[in-house]
Amino acid sequence: MKRHSRGQQSAGGASQRQLRAGELVRHALVEILAREELRDADLHGVSITIGEVRASPDLKHMTVFVSALGPGDPRVIARGLTRCAPFLRGRLARVADLRFTPELHFQPDVSYDEARHIDELLASPEVARDLKHGDGEP
């Protein structure tokens, strides 16, 4: 049986080191976005939420999943933050205690949209009718 050394990624997902670094970067980016006024036109007046940060095994690249808190297109926000990535990386270097400052890759977080769609499906009359009949009631 092969043993995994400390910090090595298992078959089930990210290592503890990757998860810790991702959370550290997520918290730092939330603070940076709360304090800084970004000059990108697509980001003016938009409240941004960071759902998750996934780190590469070497911690040199991190994928940041972003969405709007309220109205706004996550794809537009991700493109705007990608344009601001060098600035954000510079701020991150000052705040986060990491050996290397990672390259930031922004992706739209569509998990909220998927959850909303599932809620809408469950609330539809057809599904509600089927759920009623599934309880043993005629």
N, C-alpha and C positions, 0 to 999 in steps of 0.2 A: 504494500500500500504506500502510495506516494504522500509525503507530508508537505504541507505548504509552509514556507518560511514566514516569519513575521512580516506583516504588511503586504503580502502577496495576494493578488486577487484570486478568490475562489471561483468555482464553476457557477456559484449562485449569484454573483454580482460583484459590486464594488467592495474594495477592502475598507477596513475601518479608517485607514489613513486617508483614502480618497473621500470618504464620507465626511470626516472631520474637516478636511481642507475645503471641501465644497460648501459646508455650512459656514465656515469662517469667511469665505469669499462672499457668500450670499449676504451675511450680516453686514459685512463691510460695504458692499454695493448698495444695500438698502440705506445705510447711513449717508453714503456719498450722494445718492440720488435725492435724499431728503434735504441735504444742505446745499447742493450745487444747483445752479440754474444752467441747464444745457442750452446751447445756442441753436440747436437743430430745430427747424420749423415744424417738423412732424412731432416733436416732443413738447411743444409749448402748450400749457394748460392741461396736460394729461397726467393723471396719477398712475404711476407704474408700480406693478407688483411683481416680485420675483418669486416664482413658485418653487424652483429647484435649480441647483447648480451641480452639474456632473463633471467630475474631474477625470482626466486621462490617468492611466497608471503612473506616468512619470510626473504628474501634477503640472506639466508645462502648458496644457491646454484645458480650458474649462468651457463647457457649454452652459449658457445661462438661459433659462426658460422664462420669458417675460410675457406679461399681459397687462391690459388696462384695468385699473380699478374704476369701474364705471364705463361710460361709453368710450369706444376707441377700438381700433383694429390692431390685434396683436402683431400682424405681419408688418404693418407700418411702423409700429413701435420698435420691433426687432431691427428693421432696416435703419431707423434713426439711431438706435443705440450702436449698431455696427459702425456707423459713420463716426460716432463719438468714442469708439473703443480705445484709440490711443490715449485720449484724455483720461478716460476712466481707468485705464491700466496704470497711468502715471499716478493718479490719486490712490489707487489700490496699493501701489508700491509703498506709499507713505504710511498707510493705515494697517495693512495686513502683515503679520509676522510670518512670512514664507521665505524659503531659501531662494526661490525663483518667482518672479511675478509672472503669472500665467497669461497666455494669449487668451482673449475673451472672444467667444463666439456666441452670438445672440440668436435664439430661436423663439418663434411664437409659441406660447403655451396655450394649446387648444383644449386642454383637459377640462377647463371650466365650461366651454361651449358644449363639449360632449356630455358632461354631467347635466347641464341645463336641458339638452335634447332628450336625455333619458327621463328626466323629471316630466317633461312635456308628454312623452309617450305614455308614462305611467298614469298621468292625469287625464288622458284622452278617454272619451266615453266608451270606446270599444274595449279597451284594456280594463277599465273599471267594471264593465259588465262581465267580462271573462273572470275577473278576480272574484266578483260576487258569486258566480256560479261555481267557482272552484272551491268555495267554502262549504259546499254541501247543501246550500240553499237553492231551491228551484227558481 
